[in-house]
């Protein structure tokens, strides 16, 4: 991903912001959520 990629709360918002077809790629939503949770967990560990 490039540095302009936006991290948002939902897959639908992410698709809209990054011009991705939500309907075509809806199967990726669970993977995206897991990736967001892992990223968030990693950031928290860095702060502690």
Biopython code that builds the backbone (N, CA, C, O; Angstrom):
import numpy as np
from Bio.PDB.StructureBuilder import StructureBuilder

atoms = [
    (1, "UNK", "N", (0.837, -1.185, 0.000)),
    (1, "UNK", "CA", (0.000, 0.000, 0.000)),
    (1, "UNK", "C", (0.881, 1.247, 0.000)),
    (1, "UNK", "O", (1.973, 1.249, 0.569)),
    (2, "UNK", "N", (0.407, 2.274, -0.626)),
    (2, "UNK", "CA", (1.187, 3.502, -0.619)),
    (2, "UNK", "C", (0.827, 4.350, 0.596)),
    (2, "UNK", "O", (-0.138, 4.066, 1.306)),
    (3, "UNK", "N", (1.616, 5.390, 0.821)),
    (3, "UNK", "CA", (1.454, 6.197, 2.031)),
    (3, "UNK", "C", (0.150, 6.978, 2.064)),
    (3, "UNK", "O", (-0.241, 7.467, 3.124)),
    (4, "UNK", "N", (-0.529, 7.108, 0.938)),
    (4, "UNK", "CA", (-1.786, 7.850, 0.893)),
    (4, "UNK", "C", (-2.998, 7.000, 1.236)),
    (4, "UNK", "O", (-4.114, 7.512, 1.314)),
    (5, "UNK", "N", (-2.786, 5.704, 1.442)),
    (5, "UNK", "CA", (-3.895, 4.817, 1.771)),
    (5, "UNK", "C", (-4.494, 5.234, 3.100)),
    (5, "UNK", "O", (-3.781, 5.471, 4.075)),
    (6, "UNK", "N", (-5.809, 5.318, 3.125)),
    (6, "UNK", "CA", (-6.486, 5.764, 4.338)),
    (6, "UNK", "C", (-6.929, 4.565, 5.168)),
    (6, "UNK", "O", (-7.408, 3.569, 4.627)),
    (7, "UNK", "N", (-6.767, 4.668, 6.479)),
    (7, "UNK", "CA", (-7.229, 3.633, 7.393)),
    (7, "UNK", "C", (-8.534, 4.112, 8.008)),
    (7, "UNK", "O", (-8.563, 5.117, 8.719)),
    (8, "UNK", "N", (-9.596, 3.401, 7.737)),
    (8, "UNK", "CA", (-10.917, 3.811, 8.200)),
    (8, "UNK", "C", (-11.588, 2.705, 8.982)),
    (8, "UNK", "O", (-11.109, 1.572, 9.029)),
    (9, "UNK", "N", (-12.700, 3.053, 9.592)),
    (9, "UNK", "CA", (-13.379, 2.140, 10.509)),
    (9, "UNK", "C", (-14.056, 0.970, 9.803)),
    (9, "UNK", "O", (-14.156, -0.114, 10.379)),
    (10, "UNK", "N", (-14.515, 1.158, 8.589)),
    (10, "UNK", "CA", (-15.228, 0.072, 7.916)),
    (10, "UNK", "C", (-14.644, -0.193, 6.534)),
    (10, "UNK", "O", (-14.029, 0.677, 5.918)),
    (11, "UNK", "N", (-14.852, -1.407, 6.072)),
    (11, "UNK", "CA", (-14.380, -1.807, 4.742)),
    (11, "UNK", "C", (-15.078, -0.987, 3.662)),
    (11, "UNK", "O", (-14.462, -0.612, 2.665)),
    (12, "UNK", "N", (-16.363, -0.712, 3.865)),
    (12, "UNK", "CA", (-17.109, 0.058, 2.868)),
    (12, "UNK", "C", (-16.517, 1.463, 2.728)),
    (12, "UNK", "O", (-16.336, 1.952, 1.613)),
    (13, "UNK", "N", (-16.215, 2.111, 3.853)),
    (13, "UNK", "CA", (-15.601, 3.444, 3.806)),
    (13, "UNK", "C", (-14.233, 3.381, 3.132)),
    (13, "UNK", "O", (-13.876, 4.250, 2.336)),
    (14, "UNK", "N", (-13.476, 2.336, 3.467)),
    (14, "UNK", "CA", (-12.152, 2.162, 2.872)),
    (14, "UNK", "C", (-12.265, 2.058, 1.350)),
    (14, "UNK", "O", (-11.514, 2.699, 0.615)),
    (15, "UNK", "N", (-13.214, 1.241, 0.891)),
    (15, "UNK", "CA", (-13.414, 1.070, -0.554)),
    (15, "UNK", "C", (-13.796, 2.388, -1.216)),
    (15, "UNK", "O", (-13.282, 2.721, -2.284)),
    (16, "UNK", "N", (-14.698, 3.139, -0.583)),
    (16, "UNK", "CA", (-15.135, 4.411, -1.159)),
    (16, "UNK", "C", (-13.973, 5.399, -1.250)),
    (16, "UNK", "O", (-13.823, 6.088, -2.260)),
    (17, "UNK", "N", (-13.152, 5.472, -0.204)),
    (17, "UNK", "CA", (-12.032, 6.417, -0.181)),
    (17, "UNK", "C", (-10.948, 6.057, -1.190)),
    (17, "UNK", "O", (-10.280, 6.938, -1.732)),
    (18, "UNK", "N", (-10.777, 4.765, -1.439)),
    (18, "UNK", "CA", (-9.688, 4.313, -2.300)),
    (18, "UNK", "C", (-10.164, 3.822, -3.666)),
    (18, "UNK", "O", (-9.429, 3.153, -4.392)),
    (19, "UNK", "N", (-11.400, 4.165, -3.999)),
    (19, "UNK", "CA", (-11.989, 3.851, -5.306)),
    (19, "UNK", "C", (-11.921, 2.366, -5.635)),
    (19, "UNK", "O", (-11.521, 1.974, -6.731)),
    (20, "UNK", "N", (-12.320, 1.544, -4.660)),
    (20, "UNK", "CA", (-12.389, 0.093, -4.837)),
    (20, "UNK", "C", (-13.863, -0.284, -4.896)),
    (20, "UNK", "O", (-14.676, 0.274, -4.160)),
    (21, "UNK", "N", (-14.210, -1.221, -5.762)),
    (21, "UNK", "CA", (-15.600, -1.666, -5.872)),
    (21, "UNK", "C", (-15.956, -2.530, -4.661)),
    (21, "UNK", "O", (-15.498, -3.667, -4.541)),
    (22, "UNK", "N", (-16.773, -1.981, -3.770)),
    (22, "UNK", "CA", (-17.136, -2.677, -2.525)),
    (22, "UNK", "C", (-17.839, -3.996, -2.801)),
    (22, "UNK", "O", (-17.517, -5.013, -2.185)),
    (23, "UNK", "N", (-18.798, -3.988, -3.722)),
    (23, "UNK", "CA", (-19.572, -5.204, -4.007)),
    (23, "UNK", "C", (-18.671, -6.319, -4.536)),
    (23, "UNK", "O", (-18.813, -7.476, -4.139)),
    (24, "UNK", "N", (-17.752, -5.974, -5.425)),
    (24, "UNK", "CA", (-16.854, -6.970, -6.020)),
    (24, "UNK", "C", (-15.878, -7.543, -5.002)),
    (24, "UNK", "O", (-15.468, -8.698, -5.112)),
    (25, "UNK", "N", (-15.509, -6.742, -4.019)),
    (25, "UNK", "CA", (-14.463, -7.141, -3.078)),
    (25, "UNK", "C", (-14.968, -7.357, -1.658)),
    (25, "UNK", "O", (-14.178, -7.358, -0.714)),
    (26, "UNK", "N", (-16.272, -7.540, -1.497)),
    (26, "UNK", "CA", (-16.837, -7.688, -0.152)),
    (26, "UNK", "C", (-16.288, -8.916, 0.571)),
    (26, "UNK", "O", (-16.274, -8.953, 1.802)),
    (27, "UNK", "N", (-15.833, -9.927, -0.187)),
    (27, "UNK", "CA", (-15.282, -11.134, 0.437)),
    (27, "UNK", "C", (-13.981, -10.838, 1.203)),
    (27, "UNK", "O", (-13.564, -11.641, 2.038)),
    (28, "UNK", "N", (-13.345, -9.706, 0.928)),
    (28, "UNK", "CA", (-12.092, -9.354, 1.606)),
    (28, "UNK", "C", (-12.316, -8.690, 2.963)),
    (28, "UNK", "O", (-11.371, -8.522, 3.734)),
    (29, "UNK", "N", (-13.563, -8.312, 3.257)),
    (29, "UNK", "CA", (-13.837, -7.551, 4.481)),
    (29, "UNK", "C", (-13.330, -8.221, 5.762)),
    (29, "UNK", "O", (-12.704, -7.545, 6.578)),
    (30, "UNK", "N", (-13.573, -9.527, 5.974)),
    (30, "UNK", "CA", (-13.071, -10.142, 7.214)),
    (30, "UNK", "C", (-11.547, -10.078, 7.337)),
    (30, "UNK", "O", (-11.018, -9.873, 8.429)),
    (31, "UNK", "N", (-10.847, -10.252, 6.221)),
    (31, "UNK", "CA", (-9.385, -10.187, 6.240)),
    (31, "UNK", "C", (-8.917, -8.777, 6.591)),
    (31, "UNK", "O", (-7.953, -8.596, 7.334)),
    (32, "UNK", "N", (-9.616, -7.782, 6.041)),
    (32, "UNK", "CA", (-9.272, -6.389, 6.298)),
    (32, "UNK", "C", (-9.457, -6.062, 7.776)),
    (32, "UNK", "O", (-8.622, -5.382, 8.373)),
    (33, "UNK", "N", (-10.546, -6.542, 8.365)),
    (33, "UNK", "CA", (-10.811, -6.278, 9.782)),
    (33, "UNK", "C", (-9.721, -6.891, 10.657)),
    (33, "UNK", "O", (-9.254, -6.255, 11.602)),
    (34, "UNK", "N", (-9.315, -8.115, 10.348)),
    (34, "UNK", "CA", (-8.253, -8.774, 11.120)),
    (34, "UNK", "C", (-6.949, -7.988, 10.985)),
    (34, "UNK", "O", (-6.236, -7.791, 11.969)),
    (35, "UNK", "N", (-6.641, -7.545, 9.780)),
    (35, "UNK", "CA", (-5.414, -6.777, 9.559)),
    (35, "UNK", "C", (-5.438, -5.475, 10.356)),
    (35, "UNK", "O", (-4.423, -5.079, 10.929)),
    (36, "UNK", "N", (-6.590, -4.810, 10.396)),
    (36, "UNK", "CA", (-6.713, -3.572, 11.161)),
    (36, "UNK", "C", (-6.506, -3.830, 12.650)),
    (36, "UNK", "O", (-5.829, -3.060, 13.331)),
    (37, "UNK", "N", (-7.094, -4.919, 13.152)),
    (37, "UNK", "CA", (-6.953, -5.252, 14.576)),
    (37, "UNK", "C", (-5.501, -5.566, 14.923)),
    (37, "UNK", "O", (-5.008, -5.146, 15.970)),
    (38, "UNK", "N", (-4.815, -6.301, 14.049)),
    (38, "UNK", "CA", (-3.404, -6.634, 14.299)),
    (38, "UNK", "C", (-2.546, -5.375, 14.266)),
    (38, "UNK", "O", (-1.649, -5.209, 15.092)),
    (39, "UNK", "N", (-2.820, -4.493, 13.316)),
    (39, "UNK", "CA", (-2.077, -3.240, 13.220)),
    (39, "UNK", "C", (-2.290, -2.408, 14.482)),
    (39, "UNK", "O", (-1.334, -1.868, 15.038)),
    (40, "UNK", "N", (-3.524, -2.303, 14.929)),
    (40, "UNK", "CA", (-3.845, -1.528, 16.122)),
    (40, "UNK", "C", (-3.152, -2.126, 17.345)),
    (40, "UNK", "O", (-2.592, -1.397, 18.163)),
    (41, "UNK", "N", (-3.190, -3.448, 17.467)),
    (41, "UNK", "CA", (-2.532, -4.130, 18.578)),
    (41, "UNK", "C", (-1.031, -3.887, 18.586)),
    (41, "UNK", "O", (-0.433, -3.700, 19.646)),
    (42, "UNK", "N", (-0.426, -3.890, 17.410)),
    (42, "UNK", "CA", (1.010, -3.652, 17.281)),
    (42, "UNK", "C", (1.368, -2.233, 17.720)),
    (42, "UNK", "O", (2.359, -2.024, 18.421)),
    (43, "UNK", "N", (0.560, -1.263, 17.306)),
    (43, "UNK", "CA", (0.800, 0.136, 17.676)),
    (43, "UNK", "C", (0.695, 0.301, 19.191)),
    (43, "UNK", "O", (1.505, 1.001, 19.799)),
    (44, "UNK", "N", (-0.301, -0.341, 19.798)),
    (44, "UNK", "CA", (-0.466, -0.267, 21.256)),
    (44, "UNK", "C", (0.767, -0.845, 21.959)),
    (44, "UNK", "O", (1.244, -0.272, 22.938)),
    (45, "UNK", "N", (1.285, -1.976, 21.466)),
    (45, "UNK", "CA", (2.478, -2.588, 22.073)),
    (45, "UNK", "C", (3.683, -1.657, 21.975)),
    (45, "UNK", "O", (4.506, -1.602, 22.889)),
    (46, "UNK", "N", (3.784, -0.933, 20.876)),
    (46, "UNK", "CA", (4.900, 0.000, 20.723)),
    (46, "UNK", "C", (4.817, 1.140, 21.733)),
    (46, "UNK", "O", (5.838, 1.643, 22.201)),
    (47, "UNK", "N", (3.604, 1.536, 22.061)),
    (47, "UNK", "CA", (3.414, 2.663, 22.973)),
    (47, "UNK", "C", (3.651, 2.285, 24.433)),
    (47, "UNK", "O", (3.920, 3.147, 25.269)),
    (48, "UNK", "N", (3.550, 1.001, 24.731)),
    (48, "UNK", "CA", (3.690, 0.563, 26.134)),
    (48, "UNK", "C", (5.158, 0.359, 26.480)),
    (48, "UNK", "O", (5.481, -0.008, 27.610)),
]
sb = StructureBuilder()
sb.init_structure("model")
sb.init_model(0)
sb.init_chain("A")
sb.init_seg("    ")
for serial, (resi, resn, name, xyz) in enumerate(atoms, 1):
    if name == "N":
        sb.init_residue(resn, " ", resi, " ")
    sb.init_atom(name, np.array(xyz, "f"), 0.0, 1.0, " ", f" {name:<3s}", serial, name[0])
structure = sb.get_structure()
